Amino acid sequence: MTKGTTLEPKPGNEPPRIAETPAGLLNSIGLQNPGVEKVISGEIPWLRQFGVPVIVNISGYSVAEFEELAARLDSVPEVAGLEVNISCPNIKGGGMAFGTDPQGAAQVVKRVRAKTRLPLIVKLTPNVTDITEIARAVESVGADAVSLINTLLGMAIDIKKRRPVLANVMGGLSGPAVKPIAVRMVYQVYRAVKIPIIGMGGIVSAEDAVEFMLAGAKAIAIGAGNFIDPLLPLKVLEDLEDWLDREGVKDIAELTGQCQ
Amino acid sequence: MVAGEAKPGQFVMVRTSGTLEPFLNRPISIHRIDEAKGIIELVYQVVGKGTKLLSRISPGQHLQIIGPLGNGFSWQTGFKRVALVGGGCGIAPLLALAEKLLENEREVYVLLGAQTKEKLLAAEEFSQLGCRVRISTDDGSQGKKGFVTQLLEELVNSISLDQVYACGPLPMVKGLIKIAEEKGIPCQVSLEERMACGVGACLGCACPVRNPDGTVGYKRVCHDGPVFDAKELLLDNK
């Protein structure tokens, strides 16, 4: 999975961009990326060496931009799928705005769907009153899966300077601090849609992964956990196999939604 | 293993806690490298939760570290006379550099600044290596009373230098760059920044730079740095 990719290069937000918080961190990177053409010519060929499917996370400031990104990436043979980022909290006038409104979310996904046959994962924001409405809306227009949660909008203040820590004032909270919220939302979305759920939010162990699966996730992803140990995903995979053996679970798919 | 790979100016990410608090690893520069013994030395100042926990570990206890990370200082075989300028904890990575530079016959000037005599780091070690050490303290308790920028000013007015290497608090580093620039001396700067991943993935430790085409962009202190050529940095935007 690439970081958020936009049509044009984006320099990103002014530093400071990160703030450590209890059991997690706030970030406001601002979608820094070299633009889709450089992702296609540089990053995707580089990723090929690892022999894993490449999923490109796409972000747009307008529906037309999402459409154009989908069309452009549809023709790149190495791309195995797209994750439609309608939930970035760190960009002005776009990003999360689409993801907080069921009509807006559906509009983006419908238009992207029309431009590509690639599997579409839609990344949902937790910064809404009812996440199931958004999940239903994107399912109805052809999303193949949903991933949740993106970061929670948060803020930290440096009390010595009496100023926000982040230059962008607010940022997205991730890490173990958000895990109970993420598990709750996976649980809710599982009841609302039939498409698979990729669960994420503060996973740092096999036990965390199991928790997400029991809530309804078919797959899980690790973000912030990589920062404390780049080998964490491999460790979680190994530990997960041990856990399944110990518990006598023959097929991991049994776990998904078992806690419903 | 880390000692065999490490270059002066690189750093390691240190896990300071066995729990999720504090969550992030702490970037700490490599102070000294003993390749033969397979040892690296780290020097840090206790400033927050992470370094406080680190200060409580006992001898023999294991720590998770990731590294060596980032690029290091660079030099050319033709360098005859260089100055290493450090302030406070910024002195730490310069010792490994001095050791390396002295493997060839060079005049290595070391200018050290600290708040007080008690807080001055590694002055003895630099002298023992054969560096020409000059010291300033804010309160005058050792060496010249004042800032280390004044020591560089004096040095560049008396002799010529092939390179200045600088590490320390931002105002000091800005001052050093200005002095080196006025004399046309190339300057390498090691920057300090809060980091999340330390390996170039999260884009959290951004530093403003001037791109070759003149536009302003950001580089990653952890992966593109922590050592930068002063010419590309836009520290006034920081």
Interface residues (C-beta under 8 A of the other chain):
Chain A: K3 P11 G12 N13 E14 P15 P16 R17 I18 E20 T21 P22 A23 G24 L25 N27 I29 Q32 G175 P176 V204 A224 N226 F227 I228 D229 P230
Chain B: R15 L20 E21 P22 F23 L24 N25 Q64 I66 E193 R194 M195 A196 C197 G198 V199 A201 C202 L203 G204 C205 A206 C207 P208 V216 G217 Y218 N237 K238
